[in-house]
Amino acid sequence: MRSERERPDGKGEVAKALCVLGNAQEDAAQLEDALESYDESRRLYEAEDGADSTNVAATLNNMAIVNQKQCKYDAAMALYERALAILEAKLGKCHPEVAGTLNSMAIVKQEQGKYDAAMALYERALAIDEAKLGSFTRSLL
C-alpha cells in the first residue's frame, strides 16, 4: 500500500481515504493514530493541491480537534489559526466555513477559561452567520 500512496496520480483519493480512516480512529479514541492519518493526508493534499488548499485547511481542522480532545490547546489553536488563514484567503473572511473555524477556536478558548477571547471569536462567527442568514435567528430564541 505504501507504493500507492507515493504515486503522483491519485494522491487526492488516498488523502481522502486517510482522512476517513482518521475519522474512524478518532471515533474509536485512537487519537495518536488519527493524528498520524490526518497528518499524512495533509502532506498528500499539500503535494497535490498546494499548502494553501481548502483540503489542507479541513485536514488541519481535523488535527486541531484531536489535539483539543487531548487538551493540547496551544497545538490546537496553532492548527486552527493556520486553517483560518487558508480559509480566509481562499473563501473570504465572511464565508460560513470561516465562521465554523472561528467557533471551534472559541470553544478552545472557553475550555481554557479565556472567556473574553472566546466571546470575541463567537461574536466574529455570529456576525458572519448573520450576514449570510440574517439576524432573524435571534428573534426565534
Disulfide bonds with the S-S distance in Angstrom:
none
